[in-house]
Amino acid sequence: MYVKDCRTGHYARVMDRSLHAEILHPDREGEPALNCSIARARVPAGEATLPHRLTVSAEVYYIIAGEGIMHIGDETARVHPDMLVFIPPGAVQHTMNAGASDLVFLCTVDPRWRSADEKLILPP
């Protein structure tokens, strides 16, 4: 049985400027051999992530707390707790916090997240 208390994860700024605490990644010793990875992400009030894409992997965000606006390609949607967002491989995306508290979500990446897969989209 694999059980982990995820409340103690260390948050760090990542390439898109969100705060991530990786909670499961099969490349780490002792983690289950899965095809996906899972992180808890936070976008503080008044902030947004930078436009980026995963070239190979798909992502699923499950909103835990806060309110935000998801941008995927040319589409936009408001998100709040208990909403799920699918982000297909190659889609340019970013997330804006639209509330007064942190926007918090689980981010599942399949196949598992790899730094070589993530690209920032810089303005022309």
N, C-alpha and C positions, 0 to 999 in steps of 0.2 A: 504494500500500500504506500502510495506517495501522498503526503499531506504537507502543506506549507502554509504558514501564517504570512500572508501578504501585506499585513499592516506595517511591517517594519522595513519595507523596501526603500532603498536610497534613490532619491530623485536627482537627475542631472539634466542640464540643458542639452538638447540634441540638435542636429543639423537644422531642423525646421523651426527651432527656437521654442518648442514646447518643452515641458519638463516630463521626463519619462522615468519610471521605475520598472525595469524589466523584471517580471515575476516568474516567467518560465521560458527557457530557451534550451532546446535539445543539444546545443553545442557545449553547454556547461556540464562539467562532471557531476554525476548524480541526478541530473534532470531526466525525465522520461524521454524516450526516443520517439518523438512525434515529428510530424512534418511541419507543424506550425509553431509560432512563438507568440507569447502574450505579454503585453506591457500595460501598466496603468499610466495614463497620460493626464497632464494638467495643463490648461491654458489659463493663466491668471486673469482676473478681471482687468479689462482695458487692453488686453493683448490679443494678438492673432499669430497663427503660424505662418511661415513663409511658404509660398507656392512650391510644391515638390511633387514627385511621382516615384512610385516603385515600378521599375521597368518589367519585372517578371512576376512579382507577388501580388496577390489580391489582399485587401484589408477589410476587416469588419470592425466598426466602432460600435460599442454598446455604451450609451450615455448613462452615467451613474448619478451625476449631480451637475447643477448649473444649467445655463441656457447658452446656445450658440447659433451660429450660422455656418453651415457647411457649404463649401464651393467645390464642385466636382465638374471639371470641364466648364461648359456654359450653363450648368444648372446650379441652383441655389435652394437650400431648404433650411428652415429653422429647426433646431433640435433641442430636446429637453430629456429629462430622465425617462428611462425605459424605452427609448427609441434606439433603433439599430440602423446603421448606415453601411452599405456595401460600396467599396471603392474598387473598381476593376483594375487589373494590371495596366500600367501605362497612363492612367488618368491623372491629369494635373489637378491637384487639390490643395485647399488650405481651409483652416477653421478659424472663425472669429468668435471670441467670447462676447456674448450679447447681454450678459447679466452683471450683477453686482458682486458675485462670488466666483470662485474658481469653477471652470468647466472641467469636469472629470469624466474620463471614459476609459473603458478597456479597449485595447487595440490588439486584435488577433491578426497575425500575418501568416499567409499560407501561399507558397512554402515559406518556411521560417525567415525572419528578417536577417538580411546581410547588408553590410554597409555598401558593398559594391552595387547593390540593387537600387539604392536611393539616390535620386538626383534633385538638386535644387533647380528651380526654373527662374533664371535671372531675367529681369526686364531687358528688352532690346536696347 
